[in-house]
Amino acid sequence: MTLSLVGSDICIALVGLPGSGKSTLGRQLAKRLQLPFVDTDHLIEQRLGCTIREYFEREGEDAFRDYEQSILDEITISHQGIISTGGGSVLRSQNRHNLHERCTVVYLRASPEEIYRRLKHDTKRPLLQVNDLLKRLRELFELRDPLYTEASHFAVDIARPSSASLLNMTIMQLELAGVIPK
């Protein structure tokens, strides 16, 4: 079933660890609700003219987070639809505030072990290019879980549901919250 919300002033942002499925679910949610979709990581890469990994290596994490903050500020004001955020977007308090105040934020909550299963062969994410990926994911979860929770209005546990189940669980949460009509 497709629900058309074209022309509505809905902003739904997805947050979560790298590999939690924000981009995949965001595209599916946008298609189902007939809303525009933007992936902030892809938007950043388009505007920078290089990959996030290249920018990280050249300019450092602080410069990247500055740029990411400006993009998030712009997009949470102007975008009506679905936003997939970068995994580290919640590290800055201003980003958490802007997301929470301007959008309905869904935290795609996943254990470090679940993310490890998904990302053990990933070579694109700069913060995950380490010798002990599971240890790094546990550290990121410990640091970021409270930040994702602070930024979000509700969480959806992604522990191994199918893509369709995750989409339906998210839509149900949005309906229950009154963000979209039932």
C-alpha positions in Angstrom: 0.0 0.0 0.0 1.3 3.4 -0.9 0.2 6.5 1.1 0.7 9.8 -0.7 1.9 12.6 1.5 3.0 14.8 -1.4 2.8 18.4 -0.5 2.8 17.8 3.2 5.3 19.5 5.5 6.6 16.2 7.0 10.2 15.8 7.9 11.3 12.4 9.0 15.0 11.8 9.8 16.7 8.5 10.4 19.6 8.2 12.8 21.7 5.2 13.8 25.1 3.6 13.7 26.8 3.2 10.3 25.3 0.1 8.6 22.0 0.3 10.5 20.1 0.7 7.3 19.3 4.4 7.3 19.7 4.8 3.5 17.9 1.6 2.6 15.0 2.2 4.9 14.9 5.9 3.9 14.5 5.1 0.2 11.8 2.6 1.0 10.0 4.9 3.3 10.1 7.7 0.8 8.8 5.5 -1.9 6.0 4.1 0.3 4.9 7.6 1.5 5.6 9.2 -1.9 7.9 11.8 -0.3 11.3 13.1 -1.4 14.4 11.4 0.0 17.8 12.8 0.7 20.9 11.0 2.1 23.1 13.6 3.8 26.2 11.5 3.1 25.5 11.5 -0.6 24.6 15.2 -0.6 27.9 16.0 1.2 29.9 13.9 -1.3 28.1 15.6 -4.3 28.9 19.1 -2.9 32.4 18.3 -1.9 33.2 16.6 -5.2 34.9 13.7 -3.4 34.1 10.8 -1.1 33.7 11.4 2.7 36.7 9.1 3.2 38.9 11.2 0.9 37.7 14.4 2.7 38.4 12.8 6.1 41.9 11.9 5.1 42.7 15.3 3.5 40.9 17.7 6.0 40.3 15.6 9.2 37.2 14.7 11.1 36.7 18.2 12.6 36.5 19.8 9.2 34.1 17.1 8.0 31.9 17.6 11.1 31.7 21.3 10.5 30.6 20.7 6.9 28.1 18.0 8.0 26.6 20.4 10.6 26.1 23.1 7.9 24.4 20.6 5.6 22.2 19.2 8.4 21.2 22.8 9.4 20.2 23.6 5.8 18.4 20.3 5.1 16.4 20.2 8.3 15.0 23.6 7.5 14.3 23.1 3.8 13.6 19.4 3.2 10.1 18.1 3.4 10.4 14.3 3.2 12.8 11.6 4.5 16.4 12.3 5.5 19.0 9.6 6.1 21.7 11.1 8.3 25.4 10.1 8.6 26.2 7.8 11.6 28.1 10.5 13.4 25.7 13.3 12.8 24.5 13.2 16.4 28.0 13.9 17.8 27.3 17.7 17.8 24.6 18.9 20.2 23.4 21.5 17.7 22.7 18.7 15.2 20.8 16.7 17.8 18.8 19.8 18.7 18.0 20.7 15.1 17.0 17.2 14.1 14.8 16.8 17.2 13.1 20.2 16.8 12.7 20.2 13.1 11.9 16.6 12.2 10.4 13.4 13.6 13.5 11.4 14.3 13.6 7.6 14.2 16.6 5.8 15.7 17.4 2.6 14.0 18.8 0.8 17.0 21.1 -2.1 16.4 23.6 -4.0 18.5 27.3 -3.7 17.7 27.2 -7.4 16.8 24.4 -6.9 14.3 26.3 -4.0 12.7 29.5 -6.1 12.6 27.6 -8.9 10.8 26.6 -6.3 8.1 29.9 -4.4 7.8 32.7 -6.8 8.4 33.8 -6.5 4.8 33.1 -2.7 4.4 36.0 -0.6 3.1 34.3 2.8 2.6 33.5 4.1 6.1 36.6 6.0 7.4 36.0 5.5 11.1 35.6 1.7 10.7 38.9 1.0 9.0 40.4 -0.6 12.1 42.0 -3.9 13.1 39.2 -4.9 15.6 36.0 -3.8 14.0 33.7 -5.3 16.6 35.6 -3.5 19.4 35.3 -0.2 17.5 31.5 -0.8 16.9 31.1 -1.5 20.7 32.9 1.8 21.4 30.8 3.7 18.9 27.6 2.2 20.3 28.5 3.1 23.9 29.3 6.7 22.9 26.5 7.3 20.4 23.5 5.3 21.7 22.6 8.0 24.3 23.0 10.7 21.6 20.8 8.9 19.1 18.2 8.4 21.9 18.4 12.1 22.8 17.9 13.2 19.2 15.1 10.8 18.4 11.4 10.7 19.1 11.3 6.9 19.0 13.5 3.9 18.2 13.0 0.9 16.0 15.0 -2.2 16.9 16.5 -3.5 13.6 17.7 -6.9 15.0 17.4 -9.0 11.9 14.0 -8.2 10.6 13.4 -8.3 6.9 13.6 -5.0 5.0 9.8 -5.1 4.6 9.2 -5.8 8.3 11.5 -2.9 9.3 9.6 -0.6 6.9 6.2 -1.7 8.3 7.4 -1.3 11.9 8.6 2.2 11.2 5.4 3.2 9.4 3.4 1.8 12.4 5.5 3.9 14.8 4.9 7.0 12.6 1.2 6.3 12.5 1.0 5.8 16.3 2.9 9.1 16.9 0.4 10.9 14.6 3.2 11.9 12.2 1.4 10.3 9.3 -2.3 9.3 9.0 -3.4 5.7 9.6 
